[in-house]
Amino acid sequence: MIVCLCHRVSDRDIRRSVESGVRNFEILQDETRVASACACCLDCAREVFDEALMKAGCAGRCEGACASSCASACGKACTGAVVRVTAQVLEA
């Protein structure tokens, strides 16, 4: 189904972005432009994004520090990502 009529973004596009590693809604917006024009689709886009995060089992796989969207979607802190970032800083 088309979620964003302004930029022709579908639920599949959102799921595909999550599958390819997007774990932050703002990054999704930058990449797809979903909910960036009139924002009428914001709630629906956010719902599809959060469901895709839950299905992807996002805990521990977020890029950098945990995105609030990831933590709220799956209810788990992404400690694996924080540990990896900390280790990289310590090694440098």
PyMOL Python script that loads the backbone (N, CA, C, O; Angstrom):
from pymol import cmd

cmd.read_pdbstr("""\
ATOM      1  N   MET A   1       0.841  -1.180   0.000  1.00  0.00           N
ATOM      2  CA  MET A   1       0.000   0.000   0.000  1.00  0.00           C
ATOM      3  C   MET A   1       0.881   1.236   0.000  1.00  0.00           C
ATOM      4  O   MET A   1       1.971   1.230   0.573  1.00  0.00           O
ATOM      5  N   ILE A   2       0.418   2.273  -0.630  1.00  0.00           N
ATOM      6  CA  ILE A   2       1.144   3.543  -0.638  1.00  0.00           C
ATOM      7  C   ILE A   2       0.881   4.235   0.694  1.00  0.00           C
ATOM      8  O   ILE A   2      -0.269   4.463   1.069  1.00  0.00           O
ATOM      9  N   VAL A   3       1.945   4.562   1.398  1.00  0.00           N
ATOM     10  CA  VAL A   3       1.841   5.237   2.690  1.00  0.00           C
ATOM     11  C   VAL A   3       1.910   6.746   2.487  1.00  0.00           C
ATOM     12  O   VAL A   3       1.113   7.492   3.055  1.00  0.00           O
ATOM     13  N   CYS A   4       2.864   7.189   1.675  1.00  0.00           N
ATOM     14  CA  CYS A   4       3.063   8.619   1.432  1.00  0.00           C
ATOM     15  C   CYS A   4       2.705   8.923  -0.025  1.00  0.00           C
ATOM     16  O   CYS A   4       3.424   8.547  -0.950  1.00  0.00           O
ATOM     17  N   LEU A   5       1.593   9.603  -0.200  1.00  0.00           N
ATOM     18  CA  LEU A   5       1.154   9.953  -1.554  1.00  0.00           C
ATOM     19  C   LEU A   5       2.038  11.035  -2.171  1.00  0.00           C
ATOM     20  O   LEU A   5       2.260  11.040  -3.382  1.00  0.00           O
ATOM     21  N   CYS A   6       2.536  11.941  -1.354  1.00  0.00           N
ATOM     22  CA  CYS A   6       3.354  13.046  -1.874  1.00  0.00           C
ATOM     23  C   CYS A   6       4.629  12.549  -2.552  1.00  0.00           C
ATOM     24  O   CYS A   6       5.044  13.078  -3.583  1.00  0.00           O
ATOM     25  N   HIS A   7       5.252  11.512  -1.953  1.00  0.00           N
ATOM     26  CA  HIS A   7       6.522  11.026  -2.476  1.00  0.00           C
ATOM     27  C   HIS A   7       6.455   9.569  -2.932  1.00  0.00           C
ATOM     28  O   HIS A   7       7.479   8.947  -3.217  1.00  0.00           O
ATOM     29  N   ARG A   8       5.242   9.041  -2.995  1.00  0.00           N
ATOM     30  CA  ARG A   8       5.006   7.679  -3.489  1.00  0.00           C
ATOM     31  C   ARG A   8       5.888   6.637  -2.780  1.00  0.00           C
ATOM     32  O   ARG A   8       6.619   5.875  -3.414  1.00  0.00           O
ATOM     33  N   VAL A   9       5.792   6.635  -1.442  1.00  0.00           N
ATOM     34  CA  VAL A   9       6.533   5.685  -0.620  1.00  0.00           C
ATOM     35  C   VAL A   9       5.549   4.637  -0.111  1.00  0.00           C
ATOM     36  O   VAL A   9       4.519   4.972   0.474  1.00  0.00           O
ATOM     37  N   SER A  10       5.874   3.370  -0.339  1.00  0.00           N
ATOM     38  CA  SER A  10       4.976   2.297   0.072  1.00  0.00           C
ATOM     39  C   SER A  10       5.430   1.669   1.388  1.00  0.00           C
ATOM     40  O   SER A  10       6.529   1.935   1.872  1.00  0.00           O
ATOM     41  N   ASP A  11       4.571   0.840   1.949  1.00  0.00           N
ATOM     42  CA  ASP A  11       4.939   0.093   3.154  1.00  0.00           C
ATOM     43  C   ASP A  11       6.111  -0.838   2.847  1.00  0.00           C
ATOM     44  O   ASP A  11       6.954  -1.077   3.712  1.00  0.00           O
ATOM     45  N   ARG A  12       6.168  -1.360   1.638  1.00  0.00           N
ATOM     46  CA  ARG A  12       7.293  -2.213   1.232  1.00  0.00           C
ATOM     47  C   ARG A  12       8.604  -1.435   1.198  1.00  0.00           C
ATOM     48  O   ARG A  12       9.652  -1.957   1.580  1.00  0.00           O
ATOM     49  N   ASP A  13       8.544  -0.198   0.744  1.00  0.00           N
ATOM     50  CA  ASP A  13       9.747   0.644   0.725  1.00  0.00           C
ATOM     51  C   ASP A  13      10.280   0.850   2.146  1.00  0.00           C
ATOM     52  O   ASP A  13      11.487   0.791   2.379  1.00  0.00           O
ATOM     53  N   ILE A  14       9.377   1.090   3.079  1.00  0.00           N
ATOM     54  CA  ILE A  14       9.770   1.298   4.474  1.00  0.00           C
ATOM     55  C   ILE A  14      10.364   0.017   5.044  1.00  0.00           C
ATOM     56  O   ILE A  14      11.414   0.050   5.687  1.00  0.00           O
ATOM     57  N   ARG A  15       9.701  -1.108   4.812  1.00  0.00           N
ATOM     58  CA  ARG A  15      10.223  -2.394   5.310  1.00  0.00           C
ATOM     59  C   ARG A  15      11.582  -2.717   4.693  1.00  0.00           C
ATOM     60  O   ARG A  15      12.480  -3.210   5.376  1.00  0.00           O
ATOM     61  N   ARG A  16      11.725  -2.441   3.420  1.00  0.00           N
ATOM     62  CA  ARG A  16      12.991  -2.694   2.732  1.00  0.00           C
ATOM     63  C   ARG A  16      14.118  -1.848   3.341  1.00  0.00           C
ATOM     64  O   ARG A  16      15.244  -2.325   3.482  1.00  0.00           O
ATOM     65  N   SER A  17      13.821  -0.621   3.692  1.00  0.00           N
ATOM     66  CA  SER A  17      14.815   0.250   4.319  1.00  0.00           C
ATOM     67  C   SER A  17      15.257  -0.308   5.668  1.00  0.00           C
ATOM     68  O   SER A  17      16.443  -0.295   5.997  1.00  0.00           O
ATOM     69  N   VAL A  18      14.292  -0.797   6.444  1.00  0.00           N
ATOM     70  CA  VAL A  18      14.625  -1.392   7.746  1.00  0.00           C
ATOM     71  C   VAL A  18      15.461  -2.650   7.536  1.00  0.00           C
ATOM     72  O   VAL A  18      16.438  -2.874   8.251  1.00  0.00           O
ATOM     73  N   GLU A  19      15.087  -3.460   6.573  1.00  0.00           N
ATOM     74  CA  GLU A  19      15.848  -4.679   6.276  1.00  0.00           C
ATOM     75  C   GLU A  19      17.278  -4.363   5.848  1.00  0.00           C
ATOM     76  O   GLU A  19      18.191  -5.156   6.079  1.00  0.00           O
ATOM     77  N   SER A  20      17.470  -3.200   5.221  1.00  0.00           N
ATOM     78  CA  SER A  20      18.812  -2.826   4.775  1.00  0.00           C
ATOM     79  C   SER A  20      19.604  -2.089   5.852  1.00  0.00           C
ATOM     80  O   SER A  20      20.741  -1.677   5.619  1.00  0.00           O
ATOM     81  N   GLY A  21      19.000  -1.922   7.038  1.00  0.00           N
ATOM     82  CA  GLY A  21      19.763  -1.378   8.163  1.00  0.00           C
ATOM     83  C   GLY A  21      19.310  -0.068   8.755  1.00  0.00           C
ATOM     84  O   GLY A  21      19.902   0.382   9.736  1.00  0.00           O
ATOM     85  N   VAL A  22      18.292   0.566   8.214  1.00  0.00           N
ATOM     86  CA  VAL A  22      17.813   1.825   8.777  1.00  0.00           C
ATOM     87  C   VAL A  22      17.132   1.543  10.105  1.00  0.00           C
ATOM     88  O   VAL A  22      16.214   0.726  10.173  1.00  0.00           O
ATOM     89  N   ARG A  23      17.578   2.220  11.168  1.00  0.00           N
ATOM     90  CA  ARG A  23      17.031   1.998  12.506  1.00  0.00           C
ATOM     91  C   ARG A  23      16.569   3.276  13.166  1.00  0.00           C
ATOM     92  O   ARG A  23      16.303   3.297  14.368  1.00  0.00           O
ATOM     93  N   ASN A  24      16.470   4.353  12.383  1.00  0.00           N
ATOM     94  CA  ASN A  24      16.081   5.651  12.913  1.00  0.00           C
ATOM     95  C   ASN A  24      15.079   6.268  11.945  1.00  0.00           C
ATOM     96  O   ASN A  24      15.329   6.325  10.741  1.00  0.00           O
ATOM     97  N   PHE A  25      13.952   6.729  12.465  1.00  0.00           N
ATOM     98  CA  PHE A  25      12.892   7.244  11.602  1.00  0.00           C
ATOM     99  C   PHE A  25      13.341   8.477  10.822  1.00  0.00           C
ATOM    100  O   PHE A  25      12.958   8.650   9.665  1.00  0.00           O
ATOM    101  N   GLU A  26      14.142   9.326  11.438  1.00  0.00           N
ATOM    102  CA  GLU A  26      14.610  10.516  10.743  1.00  0.00           C
ATOM    103  C   GLU A  26      15.508  10.152   9.553  1.00  0.00           C
ATOM    104  O   GLU A  26      15.475  10.819   8.519  1.00  0.00           O
ATOM    105  N   ILE A  27      16.294   9.108   9.703  1.00  0.00           N
ATOM    106  CA  ILE A  27      17.122   8.644   8.582  1.00  0.00           C
ATOM    107  C   ILE A  27      16.228   8.084   7.479  1.00  0.00           C
ATOM    108  O   ILE A  27      16.478   8.311   6.295  1.00  0.00           O
ATOM    109  N   LEU A  28      15.185   7.350   7.872  1.00  0.00           N
ATOM    110  CA  LEU A  28      14.216   6.855   6.896  1.00  0.00           C
ATOM    111  C   LEU A  28      13.626   8.023   6.111  1.00  0.00           C
ATOM    112  O   LEU A  28      13.494   7.953   4.889  1.00  0.00           O
ATOM    113  N   GLN A  29      13.275   9.086   6.811  1.00  0.00           N
ATOM    114  CA  GLN A  29      12.724  10.263   6.141  1.00  0.00           C
ATOM    115  C   GLN A  29      13.735  10.873   5.173  1.00  0.00           C
ATOM    116  O   GLN A  29      13.367  11.270   4.068  1.00  0.00           O
ATOM    117  N   ASP A  30      15.000  10.952   5.574  1.00  0.00           N
ATOM    118  CA  ASP A  30      16.023  11.495   4.688  1.00  0.00           C
ATOM    119  C   ASP A  30      16.174  10.651   3.430  1.00  0.00           C
ATOM    120  O   ASP A  30      16.336  11.185   2.332  1.00  0.00           O
ATOM    121  N   GLU A  31      16.121   9.333   3.591  1.00  0.00           N
ATOM    122  CA  GLU A  31      16.347   8.432   2.459  1.00  0.00           C
ATOM    123  C   GLU A  31      15.135   8.291   1.545  1.00  0.00           C
ATOM    124  O   GLU A  31      15.289   8.178   0.329  1.00  0.00           O
ATOM    125  N   THR A  32      13.933   8.296   2.115  1.00  0.00           N
ATOM    126  CA  THR A  32      12.732   8.055   1.309  1.00  0.00           C
ATOM    127  C   THR A  32      11.866   9.294   1.120  1.00  0.00           C
ATOM    128  O   THR A  32      11.015   9.325   0.232  1.00  0.00           O
ATOM    129  N   ARG A  33      12.074  10.308   1.941  1.00  0.00           N
ATOM    130  CA  ARG A  33      11.267  11.529   1.984  1.00  0.00           C
ATOM    131  C   ARG A  33       9.862  11.288   2.520  1.00  0.00           C
ATOM    132  O   ARG A  33       9.003  12.161   2.400  1.00  0.00           O
ATOM    133  N   VAL A  34       9.612  10.123   3.109  1.00  0.00           N
ATOM    134  CA  VAL A  34       8.301   9.829   3.670  1.00  0.00           C
ATOM    135  C   VAL A  34       7.965  10.836   4.782  1.00  0.00           C
ATOM    136  O   VAL A  34       8.814  11.175   5.606  1.00  0.00           O
ATOM    137  N   ALA A  35       6.729  11.296   4.786  1.00  0.00           N
ATOM    138  CA  ALA A  35       6.205  12.217   5.802  1.00  0.00           C
ATOM    139  C   ALA A  35       7.006  13.514   5.891  1.00  0.00           C
ATOM    140  O   ALA A  35       7.094  14.117   6.961  1.00  0.00           O
ATOM    141  N   SER A  36       7.587  13.944   4.780  1.00  0.00           N
ATOM    142  CA  SER A  36       8.391  15.168   4.809  1.00  0.00           C
ATOM    143  C   SER A  36       7.751  16.332   4.055  1.00  0.00           C
ATOM    144  O   SER A  36       8.298  17.435   4.038  1.00  0.00           O
ATOM    145  N   ALA A  37       6.614  16.096   3.443  1.00  0.00           N
ATOM    146  CA  ALA A  37       5.943  17.185   2.722  1.00  0.00           C
ATOM    147  C   ALA A  37       4.750  17.667   3.549  1.00  0.00           C
ATOM    148  O   ALA A  37       4.887  18.608   4.330  1.00  0.00           O
ATOM    149  N   CYS A  38       3.606  17.049   3.394  1.00  0.00           N
ATOM    150  CA  CYS A  38       2.411  17.490   4.118  1.00  0.00           C
ATOM    151  C   CYS A  38       2.297  16.830   5.501  1.00  0.00           C
ATOM    152  O   CYS A  38       1.600  17.330   6.383  1.00  0.00           O
ATOM    153  N   ALA A  39       2.987  15.708   5.672  1.00  0.00           N
ATOM    154  CA  ALA A  39       3.030  14.955   6.944  1.00  0.00           C
ATOM    155  C   ALA A  39       1.698  14.294   7.324  1.00  0.00           C
ATOM    156  O   ALA A  39       1.529  13.863   8.465  1.00  0.00           O
ATOM    157  N   CYS A  40       0.771  14.213   6.396  1.00  0.00           N
ATOM    158  CA  CYS A  40      -0.488  13.517   6.683  1.00  0.00           C
ATOM    159  C   CYS A  40      -0.263  12.033   6.944  1.00  0.00           C
ATOM    160  O   CYS A  40      -1.060  11.392   7.628  1.00  0.00           O
ATOM    161  N   CYS A  41       0.809  11.494   6.405  1.00  0.00           N
ATOM    162  CA  CYS A  41       1.086  10.063   6.527  1.00  0.00           C
ATOM    163  C   CYS A  41       1.999   9.729   7.702  1.00  0.00           C
ATOM    164  O   CYS A  41       2.364   8.567   7.876  1.00  0.00           O
ATOM    165  N   LEU A  42       2.374  10.707   8.506  1.00  0.00           N
ATOM    166  CA  LEU A  42       3.354  10.504   9.569  1.00  0.00           C
ATOM    167  C   LEU A  42       2.990   9.352  10.493  1.00  0.00           C
ATOM    168  O   LEU A  42       3.828   8.493  10.764  1.00  0.00           O
ATOM    169  N   ASP A  43       1.754   9.321  10.982  1.00  0.00           N
ATOM    170  CA  ASP A  43       1.349   8.257  11.912  1.00  0.00           C
ATOM    171  C   ASP A  43       1.416   6.876  11.268  1.00  0.00           C
ATOM    172  O   ASP A  43       1.906   5.924  11.876  1.00  0.00           O
ATOM    173  N   CYS A  44       0.927   6.772  10.054  1.00  0.00           N
ATOM    174  CA  CYS A  44       0.941   5.488   9.347  1.00  0.00           C
ATOM    175  C   CYS A  44       2.379   5.060   9.047  1.00  0.00           C
ATOM    176  O   CYS A  44       2.739   3.899   9.245  1.00  0.00           O
ATOM    177  N   ALA A  45       3.195   5.993   8.572  1.00  0.00           N
ATOM    178  CA  ALA A  45       4.592   5.681   8.260  1.00  0.00           C
ATOM    179  C   ALA A  45       5.332   5.236   9.510  1.00  0.00           C
ATOM    180  O   ALA A  45       6.115   4.286   9.474  1.00  0.00           O
ATOM    181  N   ARG A  46       5.083   5.921  10.604  1.00  0.00           N
ATOM    182  CA  ARG A  46       5.730   5.571  11.869  1.00  0.00           C
ATOM    183  C   ARG A  46       5.302   4.184  12.337  1.00  0.00           C
ATOM    184  O   ARG A  46       6.121   3.414  12.841  1.00  0.00           O
ATOM    185  N   GLU A  47       4.033   3.870  12.171  1.00  0.00           N
ATOM    186  CA  GLU A  47       3.515   2.557  12.567  1.00  0.00           C
ATOM    187  C   GLU A  47       4.156   1.443  11.739  1.00  0.00           C
ATOM    188  O   GLU A  47       4.574   0.424  12.289  1.00  0.00           O
ATOM    189  N   VAL A  48       4.232   1.629  10.437  1.00  0.00           N
ATOM    190  CA  VAL A  48       4.863   0.636   9.559  1.00  0.00           C
ATOM    191  C   VAL A  48       6.334   0.483   9.924  1.00  0.00           C
ATOM    192  O   VAL A  48       6.845  -0.635   9.976  1.00  0.00           O
ATOM    193  N   PHE A  49       7.019   1.595  10.177  1.00  0.00           N
ATOM    194  CA  PHE A  49       8.435   1.579  10.543  1.00  0.00           C
ATOM    195  C   PHE A  49       8.646   0.830  11.856  1.00  0.00           C
ATOM    196  O   PHE A  49       9.524  -0.027  11.946  1.00  0.00           O
ATOM    197  N   ASP A  50       7.849   1.149  12.869  1.00  0.00           N
ATOM    198  CA  ASP A  50       7.989   0.486  14.173  1.00  0.00           C
ATOM    199  C   ASP A  50       7.716  -1.010  14.086  1.00  0.00           C
ATOM    200  O   ASP A  50       8.416  -1.804  14.714  1.00  0.00           O
ATOM    201  N   GLU A  51       6.705  -1.401  13.313  1.00  0.00           N
ATOM    202  CA  GLU A  51       6.414  -2.830  13.135  1.00  0.00           C
ATOM    203  C   GLU A  51       7.573  -3.539  12.427  1.00  0.00           C
ATOM    204  O   GLU A  51       7.928  -4.663  12.780  1.00  0.00           O
ATOM    205  N   ALA A  52       8.152  -2.879  11.435  1.00  0.00           N
ATOM    206  CA  ALA A  52       9.291  -3.466  10.720  1.00  0.00           C
ATOM    207  C   ALA A  52      10.488  -3.615  11.651  1.00  0.00           C
ATOM    208  O   ALA A  52      11.216  -4.605  11.567  1.00  0.00           O
ATOM    209  N   LEU A  53      10.699  -2.648  12.533  1.00  0.00           N
ATOM    210  CA  LEU A  53      11.790  -2.753  13.511  1.00  0.00           C
ATOM    211  C   LEU A  53      11.582  -3.940  14.435  1.00  0.00           C
ATOM    212  O   LEU A  53      12.523  -4.682  14.718  1.00  0.00           O
ATOM    213  N   MET A  54      10.364  -4.124  14.905  1.00  0.00           N
ATOM    214  CA  MET A  54      10.080  -5.246  15.797  1.00  0.00           C
ATOM    215  C   MET A  54      10.327  -6.576  15.096  1.00  0.00           C
ATOM    216  O   MET A  54      10.911  -7.490  15.678  1.00  0.00           O
ATOM    217  N   LYS A  55       9.888  -6.681  13.861  1.00  0.00           N
ATOM    218  CA  LYS A  55      10.105  -7.916  13.103  1.00  0.00           C
ATOM    219  C   LYS A  55      11.574  -8.154  12.820  1.00  0.00           C
ATOM    220  O   LYS A  55      12.014  -9.300  12.738  1.00  0.00           O
ATOM    221  N   ALA A  56      12.337  -7.082  12.671  1.00  0.00           N
ATOM    222  CA  ALA A  56      13.762  -7.207  12.382  1.00  0.00           C
ATOM    223  C   ALA A  56      14.561  -7.555  13.633  1.00  0.00           C
ATOM    224  O   ALA A  56      15.740  -7.897  13.536  1.00  0.00           O
ATOM    225  N   GLY A  57      13.931  -7.472  14.814  1.00  0.00           N
ATOM    226  CA  GLY A  57      14.661  -7.741  16.047  1.00  0.00           C
ATOM    227  C   GLY A  57      15.802  -6.762  16.202  1.00  0.00           C
ATOM    228  O   GLY A  57      16.966  -7.157  16.264  1.00  0.00           O
ATOM    229  N   CYS A  58      15.470  -5.492  16.264  1.00  0.00           N
ATOM    230  CA  CYS A  58      16.472  -4.434  16.152  1.00  0.00           C
ATOM    231  C   CYS A  58      17.438  -4.363  17.318  1.00  0.00           C
ATOM    232  O   CYS A  58      18.488  -3.740  17.160  1.00  0.00           O
ATOM    233  N   ALA A  59      17.177  -4.935  18.450  1.00  0.00           N
ATOM    234  CA  ALA A  59      18.063  -4.784  19.605  1.00  0.00           C
ATOM    235  C   ALA A  59      19.459  -5.278  19.286  1.00  0.00           C
ATOM    236  O   ALA A  59      19.642  -6.384  18.777  1.00  0.00           O
ATOM    237  N   GLY A  60      20.447  -4.437  19.595  1.00  0.00           N
ATOM    238  CA  GLY A  60      21.835  -4.809  19.402  1.00  0.00           C
ATOM    239  C   GLY A  60      22.375  -4.575  18.010  1.00  0.00           C
ATOM    240  O   GLY A  60      23.562  -4.796  17.769  1.00  0.00           O
ATOM    241  N   ARG A  61      21.527  -4.128  17.072  1.00  0.00           N
ATOM    242  CA  ARG A  61      22.019  -3.953  15.708  1.00  0.00           C
ATOM    243  C   ARG A  61      21.900  -2.533  15.206  1.00  0.00           C
ATOM    244  O   ARG A  61      22.104  -2.280  14.019  1.00  0.00           O
ATOM    245  N   CYS A  62      21.574  -1.600  16.085  1.00  0.00           N
ATOM    246  CA  CYS A  62      21.446  -0.209  15.658  1.00  0.00           C
ATOM    247  C   CYS A  62      22.808   0.381  15.382  1.00  0.00           C
ATOM    248  O   CYS A  62      23.805  -0.022  15.980  1.00  0.00           O
ATOM    249  N   GLU A  63      22.846   1.330  14.482  1.00  0.00           N
ATOM    250  CA  GLU A  63      24.092   2.029  14.178  1.00  0.00           C
ATOM    251  C   GLU A  63      24.324   3.081  15.251  1.00  0.00           C
ATOM    252  O   GLU A  63      23.399   3.810  15.609  1.00  0.00           O
ATOM    253  N   GLY A  64      25.525   3.169  15.760  1.00  0.00           N
ATOM    254  CA  GLY A  64      25.882   4.190  16.739  1.00  0.00           C
ATOM    255  C   GLY A  64      25.092   4.046  18.019  1.00  0.00           C
ATOM    256  O   GLY A  64      24.711   2.942  18.408  1.00  0.00           O
ATOM    257  N   ALA A  65      24.850   5.162  18.669  1.00  0.00           N
ATOM    258  CA  ALA A  65      24.067   5.138  19.902  1.00  0.00           C
ATOM    259  C   ALA A  65      22.637   4.787  19.555  1.00  0.00           C
ATOM    260  O   ALA A  65      22.174   5.059  18.447  1.00  0.00           O
ATOM    261  N   CYS A  66      21.948   4.193  20.485  1.00  0.00           N
ATOM    262  CA  CYS A  66      20.582   3.720  20.221  1.00  0.00           C
ATOM    263  C   CYS A  66      19.662   4.853  19.822  1.00  0.00           C
ATOM    264  O   CYS A  66      19.654   5.918  20.439  1.00  0.00           O
ATOM    265  N   ALA A  67      18.904   4.610  18.802  1.00  0.00           N
ATOM    266  CA  ALA A  67      17.891   5.560  18.382  1.00  0.00           C
ATOM    267  C   ALA A  67      16.675   5.363  19.260  1.00  0.00           C
ATOM    268  O   ALA A  67      16.326   4.231  19.595  1.00  0.00           O
ATOM    269  N   SER A  68      16.037   6.435  19.631  1.00  0.00           N
ATOM    270  CA  SER A  68      14.868   6.313  20.496  1.00  0.00           C
ATOM    271  C   SER A  68      13.779   5.502  19.815  1.00  0.00           C
ATOM    272  O   SER A  68      13.020   4.795  20.479  1.00  0.00           O
ATOM    273  N   SER A  69      13.699   5.601  18.495  1.00  0.00           N
ATOM    274  CA  SER A  69      12.675   4.844  17.779  1.00  0.00           C
ATOM    275  C   SER A  69      12.908   3.348  17.915  1.00  0.00           C
ATOM    276  O   SER A  69      11.951   2.581  18.027  1.00  0.00           O
ATOM    277  N   CYS A  70      14.167   2.921  17.908  1.00  0.00           N
ATOM    278  CA  CYS A  70      14.483   1.506  18.039  1.00  0.00           C
ATOM    279  C   CYS A  70      14.124   1.020  19.431  1.00  0.00           C
ATOM    280  O   CYS A  70      13.475  -0.015  19.583  1.00  0.00           O
ATOM    281  N   ALA A  71      14.543   1.762  20.447  1.00  0.00           N
ATOM    282  CA  ALA A  71      14.285   1.347  21.818  1.00  0.00           C
ATOM    283  C   ALA A  71      12.791   1.307  22.104  1.00  0.00           C
ATOM    284  O   ALA A  71      12.320   0.419  22.814  1.00  0.00           O
ATOM    285  N   SER A  72      12.044   2.259  21.557  1.00  0.00           N
ATOM    286  CA  SER A  72      10.608   2.262  21.824  1.00  0.00           C
ATOM    287  C   SER A  72       9.900   1.163  21.042  1.00  0.00           C
ATOM    288  O   SER A  72       8.884   0.641  21.501  1.00  0.00           O
ATOM    289  N   ALA A  73      10.411   0.806  19.884  1.00  0.00           N
ATOM    290  CA  ALA A  73       9.759  -0.207  19.057  1.00  0.00           C
ATOM    291  C   ALA A  73       9.927  -1.603  19.631  1.00  0.00           C
ATOM    292  O   ALA A  73       8.972  -2.378  19.676  1.00  0.00           O
ATOM    293  N   CYS A  74      11.135  -1.927  20.069  1.00  0.00           N
ATOM    294  CA  CYS A  74      11.354  -3.298  20.525  1.00  0.00           C
ATOM    295  C   CYS A  74      11.416  -3.408  22.042  1.00  0.00           C
ATOM    296  O   CYS A  74      11.422  -4.513  22.584  1.00  0.00           O
ATOM    297  N   GLY A  75      11.464  -2.257  22.737  1.00  0.00           N
ATOM    298  CA  GLY A  75      11.462  -2.276  24.187  1.00  0.00           C
ATOM    299  C   GLY A  75      12.771  -2.724  24.806  1.00  0.00           C
ATOM    300  O   GLY A  75      12.821  -2.986  26.008  1.00  0.00           O
ATOM    301  N   LYS A  76      13.828  -2.818  24.020  1.00  0.00           N
ATOM    302  CA  LYS A  76      15.123  -3.259  24.528  1.00  0.00           C
ATOM    303  C   LYS A  76      16.172  -2.211  24.220  1.00  0.00           C
ATOM    304  O   LYS A  76      16.116  -1.542  23.188  1.00  0.00           O
ATOM    305  N   ALA A  77      17.110  -2.075  25.108  1.00  0.00           N
ATOM    306  CA  ALA A  77      18.226  -1.178  24.840  1.00  0.00           C
ATOM    307  C   ALA A  77      19.176  -1.872  23.874  1.00  0.00           C
ATOM    308  O   ALA A  77      19.376  -3.083  23.961  1.00  0.00           O
ATOM    309  N   CYS A  78      19.746  -1.132  22.980  1.00  0.00           N
ATOM    310  CA  CYS A  78      20.651  -1.702  21.983  1.00  0.00           C
ATOM    311  C   CYS A  78      22.070  -1.659  22.516  1.00  0.00           C
ATOM    312  O   CYS A  78      22.916  -0.946  21.977  1.00  0.00           O
ATOM    313  N   THR A  79      22.330  -2.399  23.547  1.00  0.00           N
ATOM    314  CA  THR A  79      23.623  -2.353  24.217  1.00  0.00           C
ATOM    315  C   THR A  79      24.745  -2.856  23.337  1.00  0.00           C
ATOM    316  O   THR A  79      25.885  -2.423  23.505  1.00  0.00           O
ATOM    317  N   GLY A  80      24.474  -3.741  22.416  1.00  0.00           N
ATOM    318  CA  GLY A  80      25.511  -4.251  21.532  1.00  0.00           C
ATOM    319  C   GLY A  80      26.137  -3.146  20.712  1.00  0.00           C
ATOM    320  O   GLY A  80      27.354  -3.130  20.525  1.00  0.00           O
ATOM    321  N   ALA A  81      25.332  -2.221  20.217  1.00  0.00           N
ATOM    322  CA  ALA A  81      25.861  -1.126  19.417  1.00  0.00           C
ATOM    323  C   ALA A  81      26.699  -0.192  20.272  1.00  0.00           C
ATOM    324  O   ALA A  81      27.750   0.276  19.832  1.00  0.00           O
ATOM    325  N   VAL A  82      26.250   0.084  21.484  1.00  0.00           N
ATOM    326  CA  VAL A  82      26.991   0.977  22.367  1.00  0.00           C
ATOM    327  C   VAL A  82      28.338   0.361  22.716  1.00  0.00           C
ATOM    328  O   VAL A  82      29.348   1.064  22.744  1.00  0.00           O
ATOM    329  N   VAL A  83      28.366  -0.928  22.979  1.00  0.00           N
ATOM    330  CA  VAL A  83      29.617  -1.614  23.293  1.00  0.00           C
ATOM    331  C   VAL A  83      30.567  -1.544  22.110  1.00  0.00           C
ATOM    332  O   VAL A  83      31.759  -1.298  22.295  1.00  0.00           O
ATOM    333  N   ARG A  84      30.059  -1.759  20.886  1.00  0.00           N
ATOM    334  CA  ARG A  84      30.916  -1.701  19.701  1.00  0.00           C
ATOM    335  C   ARG A  84      31.505  -0.309  19.511  1.00  0.00           C
ATOM    336  O   ARG A  84      32.691  -0.175  19.210  1.00  0.00           O
ATOM    337  N   VAL A  85      30.685   0.728  19.683  1.00  0.00           N
ATOM    338  CA  VAL A  85      31.161   2.092  19.513  1.00  0.00           C
ATOM    339  C   VAL A  85      32.200   2.418  20.575  1.00  0.00           C
ATOM    340  O   VAL A  85      33.230   3.021  20.271  1.00  0.00           O
ATOM    341  N   THR A  86      31.940   2.026  21.820  1.00  0.00           N
ATOM    342  CA  THR A  86      32.887   2.283  22.908  1.00  0.00           C
ATOM    343  C   THR A  86      34.211   1.575  22.634  1.00  0.00           C
ATOM    344  O   THR A  86      35.277   2.154  22.845  1.00  0.00           O
ATOM    345  N   ALA A  87      34.155   0.345  22.172  1.00  0.00           N
ATOM    346  CA  ALA A  87      35.368  -0.410  21.869  1.00  0.00           C
ATOM    347  C   ALA A  87      36.164   0.270  20.760  1.00  0.00           C
ATOM    348  O   ALA A  87      37.393   0.321  20.818  1.00  0.00           O
ATOM    349  N   GLN A  88      35.476   0.785  19.761  1.00  0.00           N
ATOM    350  CA  GLN A  88      36.173   1.466  18.664  1.00  0.00           C
ATOM    351  C   GLN A  88      36.873   2.721  19.165  1.00  0.00           C
ATOM    352  O   GLN A  88      37.987   3.016  18.733  1.00  0.00           O
ATOM    353  N   VAL A  89      36.243   3.463  20.067  1.00  0.00           N
ATOM    354  CA  VAL A  89      36.830   4.683  20.615  1.00  0.00           C
ATOM    355  C   VAL A  89      38.054   4.319  21.447  1.00  0.00           C
ATOM    356  O   VAL A  89      39.084   4.986  21.351  1.00  0.00           O
ATOM    357  N   LEU A  90      37.956   3.280  22.253  1.00  0.00           N
ATOM    358  CA  LEU A  90      39.062   2.868  23.114  1.00  0.00           C
ATOM    359  C   LEU A  90      40.252   2.379  22.303  1.00  0.00           C
ATOM    360  O   LEU A  90      41.401   2.581  22.697  1.00  0.00           O
ATOM    361  N   GLU A  91      39.981   1.733  21.166  1.00  0.00           N
ATOM    362  CA  GLU A  91      41.064   1.220  20.323  1.00  0.00           C
ATOM    363  C   GLU A  91      41.819   2.347  19.613  1.00  0.00           C
ATOM    364  O   GLU A  91      43.005   2.206  19.313  1.00  0.00           O
ATOM    365  N   ALA A  92      41.152   3.436  19.351  1.00  0.00           N
ATOM    366  CA  ALA A  92      41.750   4.545  18.590  1.00  0.00           C
ATOM    367  C   ALA A  92      42.773   5.326  19.352  1.00  0.00           C
ATOM    368  O   ALA A  92      43.343   6.279  18.821  1.00  0.00           O
TER     369      ALA A  92
END
""", "prot")
cmd.dss("prot")
cmd.show_as("cartoon", "prot")
cmd.util.cbc("prot")
cmd.orient("prot")
